[in-house]
Structure formats: structure tokens, C-alpha cells
């Protein structure tokens, strides 16, 4: 397993600045968030694909562990844009793309259909599509997530254990979804707080890594923490990186 940092850890920095800081903090890999609401916007990447390839390859010798993609578009445009980003992933030697889960209340069959399309598009470019564990979404419940993966052949999971500590499914077993995991997002969490200082929460990193090893998981453990008031963000990121390194 490799220890990566998400560019979401550095919301105030442009891509190259975020990658440079991740390198300074001694991460060996980075997950790049391509979100319309973030600093690396899919609409801008798609305007000039040649420039985008050069930008994404300039990673200070850090591996790119994956892309997290959130598009603002809908309908046919959504799938066309996603196909271009999958091509971009293949061209930049990235094999995992994380996509958001539909909000709770979305008809199950509609989400299955949507994810099937994304998986088919990804597979055409050799990209594994994984749906992210998210609060307030269908993926908040591990049982629903398992049924989704059973219905969408080839779908992976970007597991965020914080969701199952602070969300409505807290205490539910994750055993049945671990075989689908192809990315992991990590921070520390309490039932009453989605993110707390490293060491102050209830995420059992050792147990999680042992469970993943049992499933022959060999991909990224991605630190995904946003800055917290009153805490030195660099210290927090370094603390979690070092902790994870002692466990893998």
C-alpha cells in the first residue's frame, strides 16, 4: 500500500503548490481532485487537453494514485465529459477514478443505471471507477453500497471509514464491502465530529489495514483532511502519514 495525500487537503493552493507541499510533507503519491467547485476544474481541463496532460504530469516525481472527479454537467454532456477525463487518466497512467454517490432519495435503479454507464466508459480506457462513501448519500449505508456493487459489475468503492463512524450506519459491519475497495480516504473522526485531530478520534487504522490486507488490497491509503481552526495543518498531515507508515 502507498500513502497518498489528496489535493483536497490543500484547498487554498493551486495544483502545483498542493503537489509541492505534499512532496515537502514526504508523501509518495497524490490524489488529484478534479472538482468543478475546487482549484482543478474539469471544465478548464477539458478546454485544452494537451495543456492538461502537461499540467497533470508535472507532479514533482510523486505518483498520481487516482483522480476524484465531480462534474457540474448532466445528461449526455456528463458522460461525454467523463469519457474525456477517462482518456486523460489513461494518458497520464492513472487507473482509479472516484465519483460521487447519488443523494439519499435517488431511485436505486436510476443510480445503478448511471454507475453502469460510468463503469463502461471507464473500462473502455482501462480505468476502474469507484463510488465514494458519503454522508447524506446512498453510499452512507454499507448494505446499500454492497447491493450497488453487486448490481454494477466492475464498480469499486472509495472507502471513507469516517462515514461509518459519524453517519446513520455507525456500528454496521464493513466486511461485505471490503472486497470492492480500490481507494481509501482517511482522517480521524468521532461520532459527533466528522474530522478531529489525529489520535483524538475512533478510526482504528490498524484494524482497517489488516482487513484490507486480507482482501489483498495493495493500492493507496489517501489522507483526506481539510485544515482545522487552531491546529497546524502540516503537523496533522505529517502525523497521520507517519502513523499509517508504521502500519503498512
Sine and cosine of phi, psi and omega as CSV:
sin_phi,cos_phi,sin_psi,cos_psi,sin_omega,cos_omega
0.00,0.00,0.58,-0.81,0.07,-1.00
-0.92,-0.40,0.49,-0.87,-0.04,-1.00
-0.99,-0.14,0.89,-0.46,-0.04,-1.00
-0.90,-0.44,0.33,-0.94,0.15,-0.99
-0.89,-0.46,0.69,-0.72,0.11,-0.99
-0.98,0.18,0.59,-0.81,0.10,-1.00
-0.91,0.42,-0.23,0.97,0.10,-0.99
-0.91,0.40,-0.28,0.96,0.07,-1.00
-0.93,0.37,-0.32,0.95,-0.14,-0.99
-0.82,-0.58,0.90,0.43,-0.14,-0.99
-0.89,0.45,-0.36,0.93,-0.04,-1.00
-1.00,-0.01,0.01,1.00,-0.11,-0.99
-0.92,-0.40,0.56,-0.83,0.18,-0.98
-0.93,0.37,0.21,-0.98,-0.12,-0.99
-0.81,0.58,-0.77,0.64,-0.08,-1.00
-0.91,0.42,-0.59,0.81,0.06,-1.00
-0.91,0.41,-0.64,0.77,0.02,-1.00
-0.90,0.43,-0.68,0.73,-0.01,-1.00
-0.91,0.41,-0.65,0.76,0.02,-1.00
-0.88,0.47,-0.68,0.73,0.00,-1.00
-0.92,0.38,-0.65,0.76,0.06,-1.00
-0.86,0.50,-0.64,0.77,0.04,-1.00
-0.91,0.41,-0.69,0.73,0.03,-1.00
-0.87,0.50,-0.55,0.83,0.00,-1.00
-0.99,0.10,0.10,0.99,0.12,-0.99
0.94,0.35,0.48,0.88,0.22,-0.98
-0.97,0.24,0.51,-0.86,-0.01,-1.00
-0.99,-0.17,-0.17,0.99,-0.04,-1.00
-0.50,-0.86,0.30,-0.95,-0.01,-1.00
-0.67,-0.74,0.64,-0.77,0.17,-0.98
-0.98,-0.20,0.81,-0.59,-0.06,-1.00
-0.99,-0.12,0.85,-0.53,0.04,-1.00
-1.00,0.09,0.89,-0.45,0.05,-1.00
-0.96,-0.29,0.99,0.10,-0.11,-0.99
-0.86,-0.51,0.67,-0.74,0.01,-1.00
-0.88,0.47,-0.43,0.90,-0.01,-1.00
-1.00,0.01,-0.03,1.00,-0.10,-0.99
-0.95,-0.32,-0.31,-0.95,-0.05,-1.00
-0.99,0.10,-0.38,0.93,0.06,-1.00
-0.93,-0.36,0.99,-0.10,-0.13,-0.99
-1.00,0.01,0.76,-0.65,0.02,-1.00
-0.85,0.53,-0.61,0.80,-0.02,-1.00
-0.88,0.48,-0.59,0.81,0.01,-1.00
-0.97,0.26,-0.64,0.77,0.03,-1.00
-0.88,0.48,-0.65,0.76,-0.09,-1.00
-0.96,0.29,-0.30,0.95,0.01,-1.00
-0.93,0.38,-0.56,0.83,-0.06,-1.00
-0.58,-0.81,1.00,0.01,-0.12,-0.99
-0.91,0.42,-0.60,0.80,0.00,-1.00
-0.89,0.46,-0.71,0.71,0.03,-1.00
-0.90,0.44,-0.63,0.77,-0.02,-1.00
-0.89,0.45,-0.65,0.76,0.03,-1.00
-0.87,0.50,-0.71,0.70,0.01,-1.00
-0.89,0.45,-0.67,0.74,0.00,-1.00
-0.87,0.49,-0.73,0.68,-0.08,-1.00
-0.96,0.27,-0.36,0.93,0.03,-1.00
-0.99,0.12,-0.23,0.97,-0.07,-1.00
-1.00,0.03,0.97,0.25,-0.17,-0.99
-0.90,-0.43,0.40,0.92,0.07,-1.00
0.79,0.61,0.65,0.76,0.03,-1.00
0.93,0.37,0.09,1.00,0.12,-0.99
-0.98,0.20,0.63,-0.77,0.14,-0.99
-0.95,0.32,0.50,-0.87,0.17,-0.99
-0.99,-0.10,0.93,-0.38,-0.07,-1.00
-0.98,0.21,-0.37,0.93,0.00,-1.00
0.14,-0.99,0.13,-0.99,0.14,-0.99
-0.90,-0.44,0.61,-0.79,0.19,-0.98
-0.95,-0.30,0.84,-0.54,-0.15,-0.99
-0.89,-0.46,0.81,-0.58,0.13,-0.99
-0.75,-0.67,0.92,-0.40,-0.04,-1.00
-0.98,-0.18,0.52,-0.85,0.06,-1.00
-1.00,0.02,-0.29,0.96,-0.10,-1.00
-0.97,0.23,0.30,-0.96,0.02,-1.00
-0.74,-0.68,0.14,-0.99,0.09,-1.00
0.88,0.47,-0.55,-0.84,-0.06,-1.00
-0.87,0.49,-0.59,0.81,0.01,-1.00
-0.86,0.52,-0.63,0.78,-0.02,-1.00
-0.85,0.52,-0.74,0.67,-0.06,-1.00
-0.95,0.30,-0.56,0.83,0.06,-1.00
-0.91,0.42,-0.68,0.73,0.02,-1.00
-0.92,0.40,-0.65,0.76,0.00,-1.00
-0.89,0.45,-0.63,0.77,0.02,-1.00
-0.88,0.48,-0.65,0.76,0.02,-1.00
-0.91,0.41,-0.61,0.79,0.02,-1.00
-0.94,0.33,-0.53,0.85,0.09,-1.00
-0.92,0.40,-0.63,0.78,0.08,-1.00
-0.89,0.45,-0.65,0.76,0.04,-1.00
-0.88,0.47,-0.64,0.77,0.03,-1.00
-0.88,0.47,-0.74,0.68,0.01,-1.00
-0.87,0.49,-0.68,0.74,-0.04,-1.00
-0.91,0.41,-0.52,0.85,0.00,-1.00
-0.99,-0.16,0.26,0.97,0.10,-1.00
0.87,0.49,0.67,0.74,0.07,-1.00
-0.94,-0.34,0.75,-0.66,-0.10,-0.99
-0.94,-0.35,-0.11,0.99,-0.03,-1.00
-0.82,-0.57,0.80,-0.60,0.12,-0.99
-0.84,-0.54,0.81,-0.58,0.06,-1.00
-1.00,-0.06,0.72,-0.69,0.03,-1.00
-0.84,-0.54,0.42,-0.91,0.00,-1.00
-0.96,0.30,0.38,-0.93,0.09,-1.00
-1.00,-0.01,0.46,-0.89,0.05,-1.00
-0.94,0.34,0.48,-0.88,0.01,-1.00
-0.91,0.41,0.46,-0.89,0.09,-1.00
-0.84,0.54,0.64,-0.77,-0.06,-1.00
0.98,-0.19,-0.27,0.96,0.09,-1.00
-0.93,0.37,0.74,-0.67,0.04,-1.00
-0.83,0.56,0.73,-0.68,-0.08,-1.00
-0.84,0.55,-0.71,0.70,-0.04,-1.00
-0.89,0.45,-0.55,0.84,0.03,-1.00
-0.90,0.43,-0.67,0.74,0.02,-1.00
-0.93,0.37,-0.62,0.78,0.06,-1.00
-0.86,0.51,-0.73,0.68,-0.01,-1.00
-0.87,0.49,-0.70,0.71,-0.01,-1.00
-0.88,0.47,-0.75,0.66,-0.04,-1.00
-0.93,0.38,-0.56,0.83,0.06,-1.00
-0.86,0.50,-0.68,0.73,0.02,-1.00
-0.89,0.47,-0.70,0.71,-0.01,-1.00
-0.89,0.45,-0.68,0.74,0.00,-1.00
-0.89,0.45,-0.68,0.73,0.02,-1.00
-0.88,0.47,-0.68,0.74,0.03,-1.00
-0.89,0.46,-0.71,0.71,0.00,-1.00
-0.89,0.46,-0.71,0.71,-0.05,-1.00
-0.88,0.47,-0.52,0.85,0.02,-1.00
-0.89,0.45,-0.40,0.91,0.01,-1.00
-0.94,-0.33,0.15,0.99,-0.01,-1.00
0.97,0.26,0.44,0.90,-0.04,-1.00
-0.94,-0.33,0.72,-0.70,0.07,-1.00
-1.00,-0.01,0.83,-0.55,0.01,-1.00
-0.99,-0.10,0.76,-0.65,0.03,-1.00
-0.79,-0.62,0.63,-0.78,-0.02,-1.00
-1.00,-0.09,0.65,-0.76,-0.12,-0.99
-1.00,0.04,0.67,-0.75,0.19,-0.98
-0.90,0.43,0.81,-0.58,-0.04,-1.00
-0.57,-0.82,0.64,-0.76,0.10,-0.99
-0.91,0.41,0.61,-0.79,0.05,-1.00
0.97,0.24,0.16,0.99,-0.05,-1.00
-0.83,-0.56,0.18,-0.98,0.01,-1.00
-0.84,0.55,-0.54,0.84,-0.04,-1.00
-0.97,0.23,0.00,1.00,0.06,-1.00
-0.91,0.41,-0.43,0.90,0.00,-1.00
-0.97,-0.23,0.86,-0.51,-0.05,-1.00
-0.89,0.45,-0.48,0.88,0.03,-1.00
-0.92,0.38,-0.68,0.73,0.06,-1.00
-0.89,0.45,-0.65,0.76,0.01,-1.00
-0.88,0.47,-0.66,0.75,0.02,-1.00
-0.89,0.46,-0.69,0.72,-0.01,-1.00
-0.91,0.41,-0.62,0.78,0.07,-1.00
-0.85,0.53,-0.75,0.66,-0.03,-1.00
-0.91,0.41,-0.56,0.83,0.03,-1.00
-0.94,0.33,-0.43,0.90,-0.02,-1.00
-1.00,-0.04,-0.33,0.94,-0.01,-1.00
-0.89,-0.45,0.99,-0.11,-0.05,-1.00
-0.88,0.47,0.80,-0.60,0.02,-1.00
1.00,-0.09,-0.12,0.99,0.01,-1.00
-0.96,0.28,0.71,-0.70,0.09,-1.00
-0.96,-0.29,0.03,-1.00,0.01,-1.00
-0.82,-0.57,0.71,-0.70,0.26,-0.97
-0.99,-0.11,0.98,-0.20,-0.14,-0.99
-0.98,0.18,0.80,-0.60,0.10,-0.99
-0.86,-0.51,0.99,-0.11,-0.09,-1.00
-0.87,0.49,-0.38,0.93,0.02,-1.00
-0.85,0.53,-0.58,0.82,-0.02,-1.00
-0.87,0.49,-0.54,0.84,-0.08,-1.00
-1.00,-0.09,0.13,0.99,0.14,-0.99
-0.96,-0.26,-0.64,0.77,-0.10,-0.99
-0.97,-0.25,-0.20,0.98,-0.07,-1.00
-1.00,-0.02,-0.12,-0.99,-0.07,-1.00
-0.93,0.36,-0.32,0.95,-0.04,-1.00
-0.99,-0.12,0.30,0.96,-0.08,-1.00
-0.85,0.53,0.68,-0.73,-0.01,-1.00
1.00,-0.05,-0.26,0.97,0.02,-1.00
-0.95,0.30,0.56,-0.83,0.01,-1.00
-0.94,0.34,0.61,-0.79,0.06,-1.00
-0.98,-0.20,0.05,1.00,-0.13,-0.99
-0.80,0.60,-0.64,0.77,-0.12,-0.99
-0.97,0.22,-0.18,0.98,0.00,-1.00
-0.95,-0.30,-0.15,0.99,-0.11,-0.99
-0.89,0.46,-0.52,0.86,-0.03,-1.00
-0.93,0.37,-0.30,0.95,-0.01,-1.00
-1.00,-0.04,-0.13,0.99,-0.14,-0.99
-0.94,0.34,0.78,-0.63,0.09,-1.00
-0.75,-0.66,0.16,0.99,0.12,-0.99
-0.28,-0.96,0.45,-0.89,-0.01,-1.00
-0.69,-0.72,0.73,-0.69,0.09,-1.00
-0.94,-0.33,0.76,-0.65,-0.13,-0.99
-0.75,-0.66,0.57,-0.82,0.18,-0.98
-0.37,-0.93,-0.14,-0.99,0.14,-0.99
-0.95,-0.33,0.51,-0.86,-0.22,-0.98
-0.54,-0.84,0.56,-0.83,0.20,-0.98
-0.88,-0.47,0.31,-0.95,0.03,-1.00
-0.83,0.56,-0.48,0.88,-0.04,-1.00
-0.98,-0.18,0.04,1.00,-0.04,-1.00
-0.47,-0.88,0.85,-0.53,-0.08,-1.00
-0.90,0.44,-0.56,0.83,0.03,-1.00
-0.68,-0.73,0.78,-0.63,0.06,-1.00
-0.73,-0.68,0.14,-0.99,0.04,-1.00
-0.85,0.53,0.61,-0.79,-0.03,-1.00
-0.85,0.53,0.79,-0.61,-0.02,-1.00
0.99,-0.14,-0.20,0.98,-0.02,-1.00
-0.99,-0.16,-0.01,1.00,-0.07,-1.00
-0.93,-0.36,-0.31,-0.95,-0.13,-0.99
-0.89,-0.46,0.19,0.98,0.04,-1.00
-0.95,0.31,0.86,-0.51,0.02,-1.00
-1.00,-0.06,1.00,0.07,-0.08,-1.00
-0.87,0.49,-0.66,0.75,-0.03,-1.00
-0.88,0.48,-0.72,0.70,0.01,-1.00
-0.90,0.44,-0.70,0.72,-0.01,-1.00
-0.87,0.49,-0.71,0.70,-0.02,-1.00
-0.91,0.42,-0.63,0.78,0.06,-1.00
-0.88,0.48,-0.68,0.73,0.02,-1.00
-0.89,0.45,-0.66,0.75,0.00,-1.00
-0.93,0.38,-0.63,0.78,0.04,-1.00
-0.88,0.48,-0.59,0.81,0.02,-1.00
-0.88,0.47,-0.49,0.87,0.02,-1.00
-1.00,-0.04,0.20,0.98,0.01,-1.00
0.89,0.45,0.51,0.86,0.02,-1.00
-0.93,0.35,0.77,-0.64,-0.03,-1.00
-0.68,-0.73,0.45,0.89,-0.05,-1.00
-0.96,-0.27,-0.48,-0.88,-0.17,-0.99
-1.00,0.09,0.58,-0.82,0.31,-0.95
-0.97,-0.25,0.95,-0.32,-0.18,-0.98
-0.98,-0.21,0.90,-0.43,0.09,-1.00
-0.95,0.33,0.82,-0.57,-0.07,-1.00
-0.71,-0.70,0.98,0.18,-0.06,-1.00
-0.83,-0.56,0.67,-0.75,0.10,-0.99
-0.99,-0.15,0.39,-0.92,-0.01,-1.00
-0.86,0.51,0.62,-0.79,0.03,-1.00
-0.89,-0.46,0.67,-0.75,-0.02,-1.00
-0.87,0.49,0.71,-0.70,0.06,-1.00
1.00,0.07,-0.04,1.00,0.00,-1.00
-0.84,-0.54,0.59,-0.81,0.06,-1.00
-0.98,0.22,0.93,-0.36,-0.13,-0.99
-0.89,0.46,-0.63,0.78,0.01,-1.00
-0.89,0.46,-0.66,0.75,0.02,-1.00
-0.88,0.47,-0.69,0.72,0.00,-1.00
-0.89,0.46,-0.70,0.71,0.00,-1.00
-0.90,0.44,-0.69,0.72,0.00,-1.00
-0.91,0.42,-0.62,0.78,-0.01,-1.00
-0.88,0.48,-0.71,0.70,-0.02,-1.00
-0.95,0.32,-0.62,0.79,0.05,-1.00
-0.86,0.51,-0.74,0.67,-0.02,-1.00
-0.90,0.44,-0.65,0.76,0.02,-1.00
-0.87,0.49,-0.73,0.69,-0.01,-1.00
-0.90,0.43,-0.61,0.79,0.00,-1.00
-0.90,0.44,-0.50,0.86,0.03,-1.00
-0.96,0.29,-0.25,0.97,-0.11,-0.99
-0.97,-0.23,-0.23,0.97,-0.05,-1.00
-0.94,-0.34,0.00,0.00,0.00,0.00
